Amino acid sequence: MESQTIPQRELRNNVAEVLRRAEAGTEFTITVRGRPVARLGPAGGAHQRSRDVDRDTFRSILASSPVDERYAADLAALRAEEEPTGDPWDRP
């Protein structure tokens, strides 16, 4: 969800546009003289932003996300060039 900070004057002058964008999912922080005083966002629970994601959900998101093949090749090349480092806690 997009988040934006706007002054009270912009809300007053463009209330219809701000409300359309809020309905579409944008969350606004309204300021007065640069001080945040209110938040405006979509109504209802369907558009609520999730702050925490459980491990299984995160893994499924990563598993379903495509990997850029060039990036994967670059990572493999970098790993091949790395010198192995020993365990810093392993003392001879």
MOCORDA-V839408 format. One record per pair of residues at least 12 apart in sequence whose C-alpha atoms are under 8 Angstrom apart, sorted by the first residue. I is the first residue (numbers start at 1). J is the second residue. D is the distance in whole Angstrom. If there is no record, write none. Layout:
i:I j:J d:D
i:I j:J d:D
This chain:
i:1 j:25 d:6
i:1 j:26 d:6
i:1 j:27 d:7
i:1 j:49 d:7
i:2 j:25 d:7
i:2 j:26 d:5
i:2 j:27 d:6
i:3 j:26 d:6
i:3 j:27 d:5
i:3 j:28 d:6
i:3 j:29 d:8
i:4 j:26 d:7
i:4 j:27 d:6
i:4 j:28 d:5
i:4 j:29 d:6
i:5 j:28 d:6
i:5 j:29 d:5
i:5 j:30 d:6
i:5 j:31 d:7
i:6 j:28 d:7
i:6 j:29 d:6
i:6 j:30 d:5
i:6 j:31 d:6
i:7 j:30 d:6
i:7 j:31 d:5
i:7 j:32 d:6
i:7 j:33 d:8
i:7 j:34 d:7
i:8 j:30 d:6
i:8 j:31 d:6
i:8 j:32 d:6
i:11 j:30 d:8
i:22 j:40 d:7
i:22 j:41 d:5
i:22 j:42 d:5
i:23 j:41 d:7
i:23 j:42 d:5
i:23 j:43 d:7
i:24 j:42 d:7
i:25 j:41 d:7
i:25 j:42 d:6
i:25 j:47 d:7
i:26 j:41 d:6
i:26 j:42 d:7
i:27 j:39 d:7
i:27 j:40 d:6
i:27 j:41 d:4
i:27 j:42 d:7
i:28 j:40 d:5
i:28 j:41 d:6
